[in-house]
């Protein structure tokens, strides 16, 4: 019988020190079941962290991913496998969400909610960028660079663009 992702990537000292064991296990279990869905829930701030729900879930999960990426020894193979699967799923999220101005699970336009999703995504990637190279995700974003300005203007027009354009450029250019 093969090990679960959680068994392969047992929590590190940071997760244990911050009493995030249950949330960490839940996130990895859900990632194993449906990677794209848990990443979207994380970016929509819909992932429940238990008593830590007052914290930014993308920031907490980003710290876990950095810790997994830094694994060595016997856990290095499982960590590399996870990072590749995470990158693939995040790239799929970018492909599926690009050009859509609707909130999670809704078809009607909601530029504020969609704008928050993209802000969370860019902040999420930027927070991990020095530690975790997300080749497929960055490739998806870079392939849309000529359309990015028009897409982000759609959230709230020119006055709102200043919130997203620098994050997009930082993620896509600084990598």
KEFI-37409 format. One record per residue: residue number from 1; residue in one letter; x, y, z of N, C-alpha, C in turn. Coordinates in steps of 0.02 Angstrom, whole numbers. Layout:
<nodes>
+-----+------+--------+--------+--------+--------+--------+--------+--------+--------+--------+
! pos ! code !     nu !     nv !     nw !    cau !    cav !    caw !     cu !     cv !     cw !
+-----+------+--------+--------+--------+--------+--------+--------+--------+--------+--------+
! NUM !    A !      X !      Y !      Z !      X !      Y !      Z !      X !      Y !      Z !
...
+-----+------+--------+--------+--------+--------+--------+--------+--------+--------+--------+
</nodes>
This chain:
<nodes>
+-----+------+--------+--------+--------+--------+--------+--------+--------+--------+--------+
! pos ! code !     nu !     nv !     nw !    cau !    cav !    caw !     cu !     cv !     cw !
+-----+------+--------+--------+--------+--------+--------+--------+--------+--------+--------+
!   1 !    X !     42 !    -59 !      0 !      0 !      0 !      0 !     44 !     62 !      0 !
!   2 !    X !     29 !    109 !    -44 !     70 !    168 !    -48 !     51 !    219 !      6 !
!   3 !    X !    100 !    259 !     21 !     90 !    310 !     72 !     49 !    368 !     44 !
!   4 !    X !     13 !    401 !     89 !    -23 !    462 !     69 !     28 !    519 !     65 !
!   5 !    X !      7 !    572 !     33 !     50 !    631 !     28 !     69 !    657 !     97 !
!   6 !    X !     21 !    656 !    143 !     34 !    678 !    211 !     86 !    634 !    245 !
!   7 !    X !     82 !    569 !    234 !    131 !    524 !    264 !    201 !    534 !    234 !
!   8 !    X !    204 !    550 !    170 !    268 !    562 !    137 !    298 !    629 !    158 !
!   9 !    X !    255 !    678 !    170 !    278 !    746 !    187 !    253 !    765 !    256 !
!  10 !    X !    276 !    730 !    305 !    255 !    743 !    374 !    269 !    816 !    392 !
!  11 !    X !    231 !    843 !    437 !    239 !    914 !    454 !    308 !    929 !    482 !
!  12 !    X !    334 !    987 !    463 !    399 !   1008 !    489 !    390 !   1044 !    555 !
!  13 !    X !    445 !   1066 !    584 !    444 !   1098 !    650 !    401 !   1162 !    650 !
!  14 !    X !    402 !   1199 !    595 !    363 !   1262 !    592 !    288 !   1247 !    598 !
!  15 !    X !    265 !   1197 !    561 !    194 !   1179 !    564 !    176 !   1157 !    634 !
!  16 !    X !    218 !   1115 !    664 !    204 !   1091 !    731 !    207 !   1147 !    783 !
!  17 !    X !    257 !   1190 !    777 !    266 !   1246 !    824 !    206 !   1293 !    822 !
!  18 !    X !    178 !   1303 !    762 !    121 !   1349 !    754 !     54 !   1314 !    763 !
!  19 !    X !     54 !   1251 !    786 !     -8 !   1213 !    798 !    -53 !   1210 !    736 !
!  20 !    X !    -22 !   1201 !    677 !    -60 !   1199 !    615 !    -66 !   1127 !    588 !
!  21 !    X !    -53 !   1079 !    629 !    -52 !   1009 !    609 !   -116 !    988 !    573 !
!  22 !    X !   -174 !   1001 !    603 !   -238 !    980 !    574 !   -251 !   1013 !    507 !
!  23 !    X !   -239 !   1078 !    503 !   -250 !   1114 !    440 !   -202 !   1090 !    386 !
!  24 !    X !   -139 !   1077 !    404 !    -89 !   1052 !    357 !   -110 !    984 !    330 !
!  25 !    X !   -131 !    940 !    374 !   -153 !    873 !    353 !   -214 !    878 !    307 !
!  26 !    X !   -262 !    920 !    325 !   -322 !    929 !    286 !   -306 !    957 !    216 !
!  27 !    X !   -261 !   1006 !    214 !   -243 !   1036 !    149 !   -209 !    984 !    104 !
!  28 !    X !   -160 !    947 !    131 !   -126 !    897 !     90 !   -173 !    841 !     68 !
!  29 !    X !   -219 !    821 !    111 !   -267 !    769 !     94 !   -312 !    794 !     37 !
!  30 !    X !   -335 !    855 !     42 !   -378 !    883 !    -10 !   -338 !    894 !    -74 !
!  31 !    X !   -273 !    912 !    -68 !   -231 !    920 !   -127 !   -225 !    854 !   -164 !
!  32 !    X !   -216 !    801 !   -127 !   -210 !    735 !   -157 !   -275 !    715 !   -194 !
!  33 !    X !   -332 !    735 !   -168 !   -397 !    719 !   -198 !   -411 !    762 !   -259 !
!  34 !    X !   -398 !    827 !   -254 !   -414 !    874 !   -308 !   -369 !    936 !   -301 !
!  35 !    X !   -310 !    934 !   -330 !   -262 !    989 !   -322 !   -289 !   1057 !   -343 !
!  36 !    X !   -321 !   1059 !   -400 !   -347 !   1124 !   -425 !   -399 !   1154 !   -378 !
!  37 !    X !   -443 !   1113 !   -353 !   -496 !   1137 !   -308 !   -468 !   1167 !   -244 !
!  38 !    X !   -420 !   1134 !   -213 !   -393 !   1160 !   -149 !   -352 !   1223 !   -162 !
!  39 !    X !   -317 !   1227 !   -218 !   -280 !   1288 !   -234 !   -328 !   1346 !   -244 !
!  40 !    X !   -382 !   1333 !   -280 !   -432 !   1386 !   -289 !   -463 !   1407 !   -222 !
!  41 !    X !   -480 !   1358 !   -180 !   -507 !   1374 !   -114 !   -458 !   1417 !    -74 !
!  42 !    X !   -395 !   1401 !    -79 !   -343 !   1439 !    -44 !   -342 !   1510 !    -69 !
!  43 !    X !   -343 !   1519 !   -135 !   -339 !   1586 !   -164 !   -403 !   1626 !   -156 !
!  44 !    X !   -460 !   1593 !   -149 !   -524 !   1626 !   -136 !   -533 !   1639 !    -61 !
!  45 !    X !   -483 !   1619 !    -21 !   -488 !   1625 !     53 !   -545 !   1584 !     79 !
!  46 !    X !   -558 !   1526 !     48 !   -612 !   1482 !     69 !   -587 !   1419 !    102 !
!  47 !    X !   -522 !   1414 !    111 !   -493 !   1356 !    146 !   -494 !   1370 !    220 !
!  48 !    X !   -524 !   1326 !    258 !   -531 !   1336 !    330 !   -468 !   1313 !    367 !
!  49 !    X !   -438 !   1358 !    402 !   -377 !   1344 !    440 !   -391 !   1329 !    513 !
!  50 !    X !   -452 !   1318 !    530 !   -468 !   1306 !    601 !   -458 !   1370 !    640 !
!  51 !    X !   -425 !   1367 !    698 !   -417 !   1426 !    739 !   -372 !   1479 !    706 !
!  52 !    X !   -340 !   1462 !    651 !   -296 !   1509 !    618 !   -330 !   1542 !    558 !
!  53 !    X !   -396 !   1537 !    554 !   -433 !   1565 !    498 !   -429 !   1641 !    494 !
!  54 !    X !   -408 !   1673 !    547 !   -400 !   1745 !    544 !   -338 !   1764 !    502 !
!  55 !    X !   -295 !   1715 !    490 !   -235 !   1727 !    450 !   -252 !   1719 !    376 !
!  56 !    X !   -212 !   1748 !    334 !   -218 !   1742 !    261 !   -200 !   1670 !    242 !
!  57 !    X !   -248 !   1632 !    218 !   -235 !   1561 !    203 !   -182 !   1552 !    150 !
!  58 !    X !   -180 !   1596 !    100 !   -128 !   1590 !     48 !    -59 !   1599 !     78 !
!  59 !    X !    -52 !   1644 !    126 !     13 !   1655 !    157 !     34 !   1594 !    198 !
!  60 !    X !    -12 !   1565 !    236 !      3 !   1506 !    276 !     21 !   1447 !    231 !
!  61 !    X !    -20 !   1435 !    180 !     -6 !   1379 !    135 !     59 !   1391 !     97 !
!  62 !    X !     72 !   1453 !     79 !    136 !   1470 !     46 !    196 !   1452 !     90 !
!  63 !    X !    190 !   1463 !    155 !    245 !   1444 !    201 !    253 !   1369 !    203 !
!  64 !    X !    198 !   1332 !    201 !    203 !   1259 !    200 !    238 !   1235 !    137 !
!  65 !    X !    220 !   1266 !     80 !    249 !   1245 !     16 !    324 !   1259 !     15 !
!  66 !    X !    344 !   1316 !     42 !    416 !   1332 !     46 !    451 !   1280 !     90 !
!  67 !    X !    420 !   1262 !    146 !    450 !   1211 !    190 !    455 !   1144 !    155 !
!  68 !    X !    404 !   1125 !    118 !    406 !   1062 !     80 !    461 !   1064 !     28 !
!  69 !    X !    466 !   1120 !     -7 !    516 !   1128 !    -59 !    588 !   1121 !    -32 !
!  70 !    X !    597 !   1139 !     30 !    664 !   1138 !     61 !    681 !   1070 !     91 !
!  71 !    X !    638 !   1020 !     82 !    651 !    954 !    110 !    712 !    923 !     77 !
!  72 !    X !    748 !    887 !    115 !    805 !    850 !     89 !    802 !    778 !    110 !
!  73 !    X !    855 !    743 !     99 !    860 !    674 !    121 !    806 !    630 !     91 !
!  74 !    X !    777 !    588 !    132 !    728 !    539 !    109 !    663 !    571 !     85 !
!  75 !    X !    650 !    632 !    105 !    587 !    666 !     85 !    595 !    707 !     21 !
!  76 !    X !    656 !    712 !     -6 !    668 !    755 !    -64 !    629 !    733 !   -125 !
!  77 !    X !    625 !    668 !   -137 !    588 !    643 !   -196 !    514 !    660 !   -191 !
!  78 !    X !    485 !    647 !   -133 !    414 !    662 !   -123 !    402 !    737 !   -128 !
!  79 !    X !    448 !    777 !   -101 !    442 !    850 !   -104 !    444 !    874 !   -177 !
!  80 !    X !    490 !    849 !   -216 !    495 !    869 !   -286 !    433 !    849 !   -325 !
!  81 !    X !    409 !    790 !   -311 !    347 !    766 !   -343 !    288 !    811 !   -326 !
!  82 !    X !    284 !    830 !   -262 !    230 !    875 !   -241 !    236 !    943 !   -274 !
!  83 !    X !    295 !    973 !   -275 !    304 !   1040 !   -305 !    285 !   1039 !   -379 !
!  84 !    X !    304 !    986 !   -414 !    286 !    980 !   -485 !    210 !    976 !   -493 !
!  85 !    X !    177 !    936 !   -452 !    103 !    929 !   -455 !     70 !    995 !   -436 !
!  86 !    X !     98 !   1030 !   -386 !     71 !   1095 !   -365 !     76 !   1145 !   -422 !
!  87 !    X !    134 !   1148 !   -454 !    145 !   1194 !   -510 !     97 !   1179 !   -568 !
!  88 !    X !     87 !   1116 !   -584 !     40 !   1096 !   -637 !    -31 !   1119 !   -620 !
!  89 !    X !    -52 !   1108 !   -559 !   -120 !   1127 !   -539 !   -129 !   1203 !   -537 !
!  90 !    X !    -79 !   1239 !   -514 !    -83 !   1312 !   -512 !    -84 !   1340 !   -584 !
!  91 !    X !    -46 !   1311 !   -629 !    -47 !   1332 !   -699 !   -116 !   1320 !   -729 !
!  92 !    X !   -148 !   1265 !   -710 !   -215 !   1250 !   -734 !   -265 !   1301 !   -707 !
!  93 !    X !   -257 !   1322 !   -646 !   -300 !   1374 !   -617 !   -293 !   1438 !   -658 !
!  94 !    X !   -232 !   1458 !   -675 !   -220 !   1518 !   -715 !   -256 !   1511 !   -782 !
!  95 !    X !   -247 !   1454 !   -816 !   -280 !   1443 !   -881 !   -356 !   1448 !   -876 !
!  96 !    X !   -384 !   1418 !   -824 !   -457 !   1416 !   -817 !   -487 !   1483 !   -796 !
!  97 !    X !   -450 !   1521 !   -757 !   -478 !   1584 !   -730 !   -462 !   1645 !   -773 !
!  98 !    X !   -413 !   1641 !   -817 !   -393 !   1699 !   -855 !   -451 !   1724 !   -898 !
!  99 !    X !   -463 !   1789 !   -895 !   -516 !   1820 !   -935 !   -585 !   1816 !   -905 !
! 100 !    X !   -591 !   1787 !   -847 !   -657 !   1781 !   -814 !   -661 !   1833 !   -758 !
! 101 !    X !   -717 !   1867 !   -755 !   -729 !   1917 !   -703 !   -781 !   1895 !   -653 !
! 102 !    X !   -786 !   1830 !   -642 !   -837 !   1806 !   -596 !   -806 !   1777 !   -534 !
! 103 !    X !   -846 !   1775 !   -482 !   -824 !   1748 !   -418 !   -827 !   1672 !   -420 !
! 104 !    X !   -798 !   1641 !   -371 !   -797 !   1567 !   -367 !   -869 !   1540 !   -367 !
! 105 !    X !   -880 !   1490 !   -409 !   -944 !   1455 !   -414 !  -1003 !   1498 !   -438 !
! 106 !    X !   -988 !   1555 !   -468 !  -1041 !   1598 !   -494 !  -1025 !   1617 !   -565 !
! 107 !    X !  -1076 !   1626 !   -605 !  -1066 !   1646 !   -675 !  -1074 !   1721 !   -685 !
! 108 !    X !  -1109 !   1753 !   -639 !  -1120 !   1825 !   -649 !  -1055 !   1863 !   -632 !
! 109 !    X !  -1044 !   1917 !   -668 !   -983 !   1956 !   -657 !   -979 !   1984 !   -586 !
! 110 !    X !   -920 !   1981 !   -559 !   -906 !   2011 !   -494 !   -833 !   2030 !   -495 !
! 111 !    X !   -820 !   2089 !   -522 !   -750 !   2109 !   -534 !   -712 !   2117 !   -468 !
! 112 !    X !   -746 !   2135 !   -414 !   -710 !   2143 !   -351 !   -684 !   2075 !   -327 !
! 113 !    X !   -728 !   2025 !   -325 !   -707 !   1959 !   -302 !   -653 !   1929 !   -348 !
! 114 !    X !   -663 !   1935 !   -413 !   -613 !   1909 !   -460 !   -547 !   1947 !   -453 !
! 115 !    X !   -551 !   2011 !   -442 !   -491 !   2051 !   -431 !   -453 !   2029 !   -369 !
! 116 !    X !   -489 !   2014 !   -316 !   -457 !   1989 !   -255 !   -424 !   1921 !   -266 !
! 117 !    X !   -456 !   1879 !   -305 !   -427 !   1814 !   -322 !   -359 !   1824 !   -356 !
! 118 !    X !   -356 !   1868 !   -406 !   -293 !   1878 !   -443 !   -241 !   1912 !   -398 !
! 119 !    X !   -262 !   1958 !   -357 !   -215 !   1989 !   -310 !   -186 !   1936 !   -264 !
! 120 !    X !   -229 !   1892 !   -239 !   -206 !   1837 !   -196 !   -157 !   1791 !   -233 !
! 121 !    X !   -174 !   1776 !   -296 !   -131 !   1732 !   -335 !    -61 !   1763 !   -344 !
! 122 !    X !    -59 !   1826 !   -363 !      7 !   1858 !   -374 !     46 !   1865 !   -309 !
! 123 !    X !     11 !   1882 !   -256 !     45 !   1888 !   -191 !     70 !   1820 !   -168 !
! 124 !    X !     30 !   1768 !   -180 !     48 !   1699 !   -163 !    112 !   1678 !   -199 !
! 125 !    X !    113 !   1689 !   -264 !    172 !   1670 !   -304 !    232 !   1711 !   -284 !
! 126 !    X !    221 !   1776 !   -276 !    277 !   1821 !   -258 !    306 !   1802 !   -190 !
! 127 !    X !    265 !   1781 !   -144 !    289 !   1761 !    -78 !    332 !   1698 !    -79 !
! 128 !    X !    322 !   1656 !   -129 !    361 !   1594 !   -134 !    418 !   1599 !   -184 !
! 129 !    X !    420 !   1652 !   -223 !    462 !   1654 !   -282 !    537 !   1644 !   -268 !
! 130 !    X !    562 !   1668 !   -214 !    633 !   1660 !   -200 !    650 !   1588 !   -182 !
! 131 !    X !    600 !   1550 !   -160 !    612 !   1482 !   -135 !    588 !   1428 !   -183 !
! 132 !    X !    533 !   1440 !   -216 !    501 !   1388 !   -257 !    493 !   1415 !   -328 !
! 133 !    X !    522 !   1381 !   -376 !    515 !   1402 !   -445 !    456 !   1367 !   -477 !
! 134 !    X !    406 !   1404 !   -496 !    344 !   1377 !   -524 !    345 !   1387 !   -600 !
! 135 !    X !    383 !   1346 !   -633 !    397 !   1354 !   -705 !    334 !   1355 !   -748 !
! 136 !    X !    290 !   1307 !   -738 !    229 !   1303 !   -780 !    182 !   1361 !   -767 !
! 137 !    X !    175 !   1380 !   -704 !    130 !   1435 !   -686 !    156 !   1500 !   -716 !
! 138 !    X !    220 !   1513 !   -707 !    249 !   1575 !   -735 !    245 !   1575 !   -811 !
! 139 !    X !    253 !   1518 !   -842 !    247 !   1514 !   -915 !    176 !   1532 !   -937 !
! 140 !    X !    126 !   1507 !   -901 !     57 !   1524 !   -916 !     45 !   1600 !   -911 !
! 141 !    X !     71 !   1629 !   -858 !     61 !   1701 !   -848 !     99 !   1741 !   -901 !
! 142 !    X !    160 !   1722 !   -916 !    199 !   1759 !   -966 !    168 !   1754 !  -1035 !
! 143 !    X !    136 !   1698 !  -1050 !    106 !   1690 !  -1116 !     47 !   1738 !  -1126 !
! 144 !    X !     23 !   1766 !  -1072 !    -34 !   1813 !  -1075 !    -12 !   1885 !  -1066 !
! 145 !    X !     52 !   1898 !  -1068 !     77 !   1965 !  -1052 !     50 !   2020 !  -1098 !
! 146 !    X !     38 !   2005 !  -1161 !     12 !   2057 !  -1206 !    -61 !   2074 !  -1192 !
! 147 !    X !    -96 !   2029 !  -1159 !   -167 !   2040 !  -1144 !   -179 !   2061 !  -1072 !
! 148 !    X !   -126 !   2063 !  -1033 !   -135 !   2074 !   -961 !   -164 !   2143 !   -945 !
! 149 !    X !   -139 !   2195 !   -976 !   -162 !   2263 !   -960 !   -238 !   2268 !   -972 !
! 150 !    X !   -261 !   2244 !  -1029 !   -333 !   2248 !  -1044 !   -374 !   2207 !   -994 !
! 151 !    X !   -348 !   2148 !   -976 !   -384 !   2105 !   -929 !   -390 !   2140 !   -861 !
! 152 !    X !   -337 !   2167 !   -836 !   -339 !   2198 !   -769 !   -376 !   2264 !   -768 !
! 153 !    X !   -380 !   2299 !   -824 !   -421 !   2359 !   -828 !   -494 !   2341 !   -819 !
! 154 !    X !   -513 !   2281 !   -838 !   -582 !   2260 !   -833 !   -607 !   2253 !   -762 !
! 155 !    X !   -563 !   2251 !   -713 !   -585 !   2244 !   -644 !   -617 !   2308 !   -619 !
! 156 !    X !   -586 !   2363 !   -629 !   -615 !   2426 !   -606 !   -591 !   2485 !   -648 !
! 157 !    X !   -565 !   2469 !   -707 !   -542 !   2523 !   -750 !   -472 !   2546 !   -731 !
! 158 !    X !   -453 !   2601 !   -756 !   -385 !   2628 !   -749 !   -364 !   2638 !   -676 !
! 159 !    X !   -410 !   2661 !   -634 !   -393 !   2675 !   -564 !   -378 !   2612 !   -524 !
! 160 !    X !   -405 !   2555 !   -546 !   -394 !   2492 !   -511 !   -333 !   2455 !   -538 !
! 161 !    X !   -314 !   2470 !   -599 !   -259 !   2437 !   -632 !   -194 !   2442 !   -592 !
! 162 !    X !   -183 !   2497 !   -558 !   -121 !   2507 !   -521 !   -111 !   2455 !   -466 !
! 163 !    X !   -164 !   2422 !   -444 !   -158 !   2371 !   -392 !   -132 !   2304 !   -419 !
! 164 !    X !   -148 !   2289 !   -481 !   -133 !   2223 !   -509 !    -73 !   2223 !   -556 !
! 165 !    X !    -65 !   2275 !   -595 !    -12 !   2276 !   -644 !     58 !   2268 !   -613 !
! 166 !    X !     73 !   2303 !   -558 !    140 !   2293 !   -528 !    151 !   2222 !   -503 !
! 167 !    X !    100 !   2192 !   -474 !    106 !   2123 !   -450 !    117 !   2075 !   -509 !
! 168 !    X !     78 !   2085 !   -562 !     85 !   2043 !   -621 !    156 !   2050 !   -649 !
! 169 !    X !    179 !   2111 !   -657 !    246 !   2122 !   -684 !    299 !   2093 !   -639 !
! 170 !    X !    292 !   2101 !   -574 !    341 !   2074 !   -528 !    346 !   1999 !   -532 !
! 171 !    X !    288 !   1966 !   -538 !    287 !   1893 !   -542 !    316 !   1870 !   -608 !
! 172 !    X !    297 !   1902 !   -662 !    316 !   1878 !   -729 !    384 !   1901 !   -752 !
! 173 !    X !    407 !   1957 !   -730 !    471 !   1984 !   -753 !    527 !   1966 !   -707 !
! 174 !    X !    516 !   1967 !   -642 !    570 !   1955 !   -594 !    591 !   1883 !   -588 !
! 175 !    X !    553 !   1837 !   -616 !    568 !   1766 !   -607 !    632 !   1746 !   -642 !
+-----+------+--------+--------+--------+--------+--------+--------+--------+--------+--------+
</nodes>
